[in-house]
């Protein structure tokens, strides 16, 4: 069994409870993980590549190619706080 390596990890605030944060991780194999209950308990019900709203938020709000290299070099963890964009992001998920 191969060992998992994370390219980047993010702490994303819950969209419904501001006191909670969930860790979103990008794996070296291109996959994603989230610590939220929806991803943990429902990921096998969805097709490969499915992401919870926290994963989708990260995917849509960063430049994957540019940031991936930066995080490999610095191994830095960041907290994503985009207050004005969260509502718009949730609305866009609902319309899909």
C-alpha positions as a Markdown table, in Angstrom:
| # | Residue | x | y | z |
|---|---|---|---|---|
| 1 | Unk | 0.0 | 0.0 | 0.0 |
| 2 | Unk | 1.4 | 3.4 | -1.0 |
| 3 | Unk | 1.7 | 6.2 | 1.5 |
| 4 | Unk | -0.4 | 9.3 | 0.9 |
| 5 | Unk | 1.3 | 12.7 | 0.6 |
| 6 | Unk | -0.4 | 16.0 | 0.7 |
| 7 | Unk | 0.5 | 18.7 | -1.7 |
| 8 | Unk | -1.5 | 21.3 | 0.2 |
| 9 | Unk | -3.9 | 21.6 | 3.1 |
| 10 | Unk | -6.4 | 24.3 | 3.9 |
| 11 | Unk | -8.6 | 25.1 | 6.9 |
| 12 | Unk | -12.0 | 26.1 | 5.5 |
| 13 | Unk | -14.7 | 27.6 | 7.8 |
| 14 | Unk | -18.0 | 25.9 | 7.9 |
| 15 | Unk | -20.6 | 27.7 | 5.8 |
| 16 | Unk | -23.2 | 27.1 | 8.4 |
| 17 | Unk | -21.4 | 27.2 | 11.7 |
| 18 | Unk | -18.7 | 29.9 | 12.0 |
| 19 | Unk | -17.2 | 28.1 | 15.0 |
| 20 | Unk | -16.2 | 25.1 | 12.9 |
| 21 | Unk | -13.5 | 24.6 | 10.4 |
| 22 | Unk | -12.7 | 21.6 | 8.2 |
| 23 | Unk | -9.4 | 20.6 | 6.8 |
| 24 | Unk | -9.3 | 20.2 | 3.0 |
| 25 | Unk | -6.3 | 18.3 | 1.7 |
| 26 | Unk | -5.1 | 17.9 | -1.9 |
| 27 | Unk | -3.2 | 14.6 | -2.3 |
| 28 | Unk | -0.2 | 14.0 | -4.4 |
| 29 | Unk | -2.2 | 11.6 | -6.6 |
| 30 | Unk | -4.6 | 14.5 | -7.5 |
| 31 | Unk | -7.4 | 13.4 | -5.2 |
| 32 | Unk | -9.0 | 15.5 | -2.5 |
| 33 | Unk | -10.1 | 14.8 | 1.1 |
| 34 | Unk | -12.2 | 16.8 | 3.5 |
| 35 | Unk | -12.8 | 16.4 | 7.2 |
| 36 | Unk | -16.5 | 17.4 | 7.0 |
| 37 | Unk | -19.2 | 14.8 | 7.8 |
| 38 | Unk | -20.7 | 15.0 | 4.3 |
| 39 | Unk | -17.5 | 14.0 | 2.6 |
| 40 | Unk | -16.6 | 11.4 | 5.2 |
| 41 | Unk | -19.9 | 9.6 | 5.1 |
| 42 | Unk | -21.1 | 10.2 | 1.5 |
| 43 | Unk | -18.1 | 10.2 | -0.7 |
| 44 | Unk | -18.6 | 6.5 | -1.8 |
| 45 | Unk | -22.2 | 7.4 | -3.0 |
| 46 | Unk | -20.8 | 9.8 | -5.5 |
| 47 | Unk | -18.8 | 9.4 | -8.7 |
| 48 | Unk | -14.9 | 9.7 | -8.6 |
| 49 | Unk | -13.8 | 13.2 | -8.4 |
| 50 | Unk | -16.8 | 14.4 | -6.5 |
| 51 | Unk | -16.1 | 17.1 | -3.9 |
| 52 | Unk | -18.1 | 18.4 | -1.0 |
| 53 | Unk | -18.8 | 22.2 | -0.9 |
| 54 | Unk | -15.5 | 22.8 | 1.0 |
| 55 | Unk | -13.4 | 21.0 | -1.7 |
| 56 | Unk | -15.3 | 22.8 | -4.4 |
| 57 | Unk | -14.8 | 26.1 | -2.7 |
| 58 | Unk | -11.0 | 25.6 | -2.7 |
| 59 | Unk | -11.0 | 24.4 | -6.3 |
| 60 | Unk | -12.9 | 27.4 | -7.5 |
| 61 | Unk | -11.0 | 30.0 | -5.5 |
| 62 | Unk | -7.4 | 29.3 | -6.2 |
| 63 | Unk | -5.2 | 28.8 | -9.2 |
| 64 | Unk | -4.2 | 25.1 | -9.0 |
| 65 | Unk | -1.1 | 25.2 | -11.2 |
| 66 | Unk | 0.5 | 28.3 | -9.6 |
| 67 | Unk | -0.4 | 27.5 | -6.0 |
| 68 | Unk | 0.5 | 23.8 | -6.2 |
| 69 | Unk | 4.2 | 24.6 | -6.8 |
| 70 | Unk | 4.3 | 27.3 | -4.1 |
| 71 | Unk | 2.9 | 24.9 | -1.5 |
| 72 | Unk | 5.3 | 22.1 | -2.5 |
| 73 | Unk | 8.2 | 24.5 | -1.9 |
| 74 | Unk | 7.1 | 26.1 | 1.3 |
| 75 | Unk | 5.0 | 23.3 | 2.8 |
| 76 | Unk | 2.9 | 26.0 | 4.2 |
| 77 | Unk | -0.7 | 25.6 | 5.4 |
| 78 | Unk | -3.0 | 28.5 | 5.0 |
| 79 | Unk | -6.4 | 29.4 | 6.2 |
| 80 | Unk | -8.9 | 30.5 | 3.6 |
| 81 | Unk | -11.1 | 33.4 | 4.6 |
| 82 | Unk | -13.2 | 34.9 | 1.8 |
| 83 | Unk | -16.2 | 36.3 | 3.6 |
| 84 | Unk | -17.8 | 38.1 | 0.7 |
| 85 | Unk | -17.3 | 35.2 | -1.7 |
| 86 | Unk | -18.8 | 32.5 | 0.6 |
| 87 | Unk | -22.5 | 33.4 | 0.0 |
| 88 | Unk | -22.0 | 33.6 | -3.8 |
| 89 | Unk | -20.2 | 30.3 | -3.8 |
| 90 | Unk | -23.0 | 28.6 | -1.8 |
| 91 | Unk | -25.6 | 30.1 | -4.2 |
| 92 | Unk | -23.7 | 28.7 | -7.2 |
| 93 | Unk | -23.7 | 25.2 | -5.7 |
| 94 | Unk | -27.4 | 25.3 | -5.1 |
| 95 | Unk | -28.1 | 26.3 | -8.8 |
| 96 | Unk | -26.1 | 23.3 | -10.1 |
